[in-house]
Amino acid sequence: MTPPGGFTATRKIGDAAVTIISEGSMSWAPKFVAPEAEWRRAVPEVGADGAITIGLNLAHIRIGNASILIDPGLDDPDSAWQRRFAARWPGVRRSPGLERALEALGVRAGEVTHVLITHAHGDHFGGVTVEREGRDAARFPRARHLIGRADWAR
């Protein structure tokens, strides 16, 4: 495992280099469909307020000529979108972010060939765009972007 910058970890799996990128963590109060005593026994890390800390992670895979990003995560830590996200989710703690992680890996945005979004939650797709001159633009302009049909329709 190689941790450049302290917020990424890379492993070789066959011909693929798989990197997990931490964008930080957030406090989240899940809604359990079970009696409270039961879920508190099953999830002991839940705080008195019912919240747990969850990691905000994404993945980059390099295999052959493909540079694949899975769930490009949140926007840049100092972006307007991120400020709105943090206002809605005040327990967010950020790492230096996706762009810095890709730089540490030697990956330029124009080299990413595929962006896969597993589902349409902001912490999974916020990094698809970047603010340039006050407007949103594709962060990975040459990549093929893939998302499930049901999420695209929402």
C-alpha positions as CSV (number, residue, x, y, z in Angstrom):
1,M,0.0,0.0,0.0
2,T,1.3,3.5,-0.9
3,P,-0.1,6.5,0.8
4,P,0.9,9.7,-1.1
5,G,-0.2,12.7,0.8
6,G,-1.7,10.6,3.6
7,F,-5.2,10.5,2.2
8,T,-4.8,7.9,-0.5
9,A,-3.9,4.2,-0.5
10,T,-3.0,2.2,-3.6
11,R,-2.9,-1.6,-4.1
12,K,-2.0,-3.6,-7.1
13,I,-4.6,-6.2,-8.0
14,G,-3.4,-8.1,-11.0
15,D,-2.7,-5.6,-13.7
16,A,-4.8,-2.9,-12.0
17,A,-3.6,-0.2,-9.6
18,V,-6.6,0.6,-7.4
19,T,-6.4,3.7,-5.2
20,I,-8.8,4.6,-2.5
21,I,-9.0,8.4,-2.0
22,S,-10.4,9.7,1.3
23,E,-12.2,13.0,1.0
24,G,-12.7,13.1,4.7
25,S,-15.6,12.1,6.9
26,M,-19.0,13.3,8.1
27,S,-21.4,12.8,10.9
28,W,-24.6,11.0,9.9
29,A,-27.6,10.0,11.8
30,P,-29.1,6.9,10.0
31,K,-32.7,6.0,10.4
32,F,-32.9,2.4,11.5
33,V,-36.1,0.3,11.1
34,A,-35.5,-1.6,14.3
35,P,-35.9,-0.9,18.0
36,E,-33.3,1.5,19.3
37,A,-31.9,-0.9,21.9
38,E,-31.3,-3.5,19.1
39,W,-29.5,-1.1,16.7
40,R,-27.4,0.4,19.4
41,R,-26.1,-3.1,20.3
42,A,-25.4,-3.8,16.7
43,V,-23.7,-0.5,16.0
44,P,-21.9,0.5,19.2
45,E,-20.1,3.4,17.6
46,V,-23.3,5.4,17.3
47,G,-23.1,8.4,19.6
48,A,-25.7,9.6,22.1
49,D,-27.2,11.8,19.4
50,G,-27.7,8.8,17.1
51,A,-25.0,9.8,14.7
52,I,-22.0,7.9,13.4
53,T,-18.9,9.0,11.6
54,I,-18.7,7.7,8.0
55,G,-15.8,7.9,5.6
56,L,-16.2,9.8,2.3
57,N,-14.2,7.7,-0.1
58,L,-13.9,7.2,-3.8
59,A,-11.7,5.1,-6.1
60,H,-9.4,5.5,-9.0
61,I,-8.4,2.5,-11.1
62,R,-5.6,2.5,-13.6
63,I,-5.5,-0.6,-15.9
64,G,-4.0,-0.6,-19.3
65,N,-4.9,2.6,-21.1
66,A,-8.0,3.1,-18.9
67,S,-8.1,5.7,-16.1
68,I,-11.3,5.0,-14.2
69,L,-12.8,7.2,-11.4
70,I,-15.6,5.7,-9.3
71,D,-17.8,8.1,-7.4
72,P,-15.8,11.3,-7.9
73,G,-17.0,12.5,-4.5
74,L,-17.3,16.0,-3.3
75,D,-16.3,19.2,-5.0
76,D,-13.1,21.0,-4.1
77,P,-12.9,21.8,-0.4
78,D,-13.1,25.5,-0.9
79,S,-15.8,25.6,-3.7
80,A,-19.2,27.2,-3.5
81,W,-20.9,23.8,-3.9
82,Q,-18.8,22.4,-1.0
83,R,-19.8,25.4,1.2
84,R,-23.5,24.6,0.5
85,F,-22.9,20.9,1.2
86,A,-21.1,21.7,4.5
87,A,-23.9,24.0,5.6
88,R,-26.4,21.2,5.1
89,W,-24.1,18.6,6.7
90,P,-22.2,20.5,9.4
91,G,-20.2,17.4,10.6
92,V,-18.2,17.2,7.3
93,R,-14.4,17.1,7.8
94,R,-12.4,17.3,4.5
95,S,-9.1,16.0,3.2
96,P,-7.3,18.1,0.6
97,G,-9.7,16.6,-1.9
98,L,-9.9,14.8,-5.2
99,E,-7.9,17.2,-7.3
100,R,-4.9,17.1,-4.9
101,A,-5.2,13.3,-4.7
102,L,-5.1,12.9,-8.5
103,E,-2.1,15.3,-8.7
104,A,-0.3,13.1,-6.1
105,L,-1.0,10.1,-8.3
106,G,0.2,11.8,-11.5
107,V,-3.3,11.7,-13.1
108,R,-4.5,14.8,-15.0
109,A,-8.2,15.4,-15.4
110,G,-8.0,15.2,-19.2
111,E,-6.5,11.7,-18.9
112,V,-9.5,10.2,-17.0
113,T,-11.3,7.9,-19.5
114,H,-14.3,6.8,-17.5
115,V,-16.3,8.2,-14.6
116,L,-18.7,5.8,-12.9
117,I,-21.3,7.0,-10.5
118,T,-22.8,4.3,-8.3
119,H,-25.8,6.3,-7.2
120,A,-27.1,9.9,-7.3
121,H,-26.1,11.2,-3.8
122,G,-24.1,14.5,-3.8
123,D,-21.2,12.9,-2.0
124,H,-20.8,10.5,-4.9
125,F,-21.1,12.9,-7.9
126,G,-20.2,16.4,-6.6
127,G,-16.7,16.2,-8.1
128,V,-18.0,15.6,-11.7
129,T,-17.9,19.4,-12.3
130,V,-15.6,22.2,-11.4
131,E,-16.3,25.9,-11.1
132,R,-14.6,27.9,-13.8
133,E,-15.3,31.6,-14.3
134,G,-18.4,31.4,-12.2
135,R,-19.9,28.5,-14.1
136,D,-19.9,24.7,-13.7
137,A,-17.8,22.8,-16.3
138,A,-16.9,19.2,-16.8
139,R,-13.9,18.3,-14.6
140,F,-13.1,15.3,-16.7
141,P,-14.0,16.5,-20.2
142,R,-12.7,13.5,-22.1
143,A,-14.2,10.9,-19.9
144,R,-17.2,8.8,-20.6
145,H,-19.6,9.3,-17.7
146,L,-21.8,6.4,-16.6
147,I,-24.7,6.4,-14.1
148,G,-27.6,4.0,-13.7
149,R,-30.7,4.7,-15.7
150,A,-33.0,5.1,-12.7
151,D,-30.7,7.7,-11.1
152,W,-30.3,9.6,-14.4
153,A,-34.1,9.8,-14.7
154,R,-34.4,11.5,-11.2
